[in-house]
Amino acid sequence: MKNGVYSILKAKFLIEDDSMKNWRFIIFLIVLAIIMIANTQRFEQKIFKIAELNNKVKELRSEFVDRRSELMKLKMESTVSAKVAEKQIFPSTVPPTKIKVKKVIEDKNFFQKIWQ
């Protein structure tokens, strides 16, 4: 037991005659660790990008709501009448009347319909 731990501490398994398979395994573990670290890094980058995009969506949504409420305020009749009053245009005191046009329907005989 003592020789086994002592040989591991001195790394005799790396310099013996059949150490090539040990080196291959160690290199495999190192490459696997590098791939795992790179994968974790890409995952964290995606998480940060998603958080950034969510913040941007919230910001744009609040800007949209602000602009929409501003537009509703500008479309109100009182706001429009105040803006045009500066140019000496005032709202009418007489309400509008509806104009009805009656179409005269002429009865056409068969020959008149054909020659149209």
URVEN-V21770 format. One record per backbone hydrogen bond with DSSP energy under -0.5 kcal/mol. CO is the residue of the C=O (numbers start at 1). NH is the residue of the N-H. If there is no record, write none. Layout:
co: (CO;CO)
nh: (NH;NH)
This chain:
co: (1;2;3;4;5;6;7;8;11;12;12;16;18;19;20;21;22;23;24;25;26;27;28;29;30;31;32;33;34;35;36;37;38;39;40;41;42;43;44;45;46;47;48;49;50;51;52;53;54;55;56;57;58;59;60;61;62;63;64;65;66;67;68;69;70;71;72;73;76;77;78;79;80;81;82;84;84;85;88;93;98;99;100;101;103;104;106;109;110;111;113)
nh: (5;6;7;8;9;10;12;11;14;15;16;19;21;23;24;25;26;27;28;29;30;31;32;33;34;35;36;37;38;39;40;41;42;43;44;45;46;47;48;49;50;51;52;53;54;55;56;57;58;59;60;61;62;63;64;65;66;67;68;69;70;71;72;73;74;75;76;76;80;81;82;83;84;85;86;87;89;88;90;95;100;101;102;103;105;106;108;113;114;115;116)
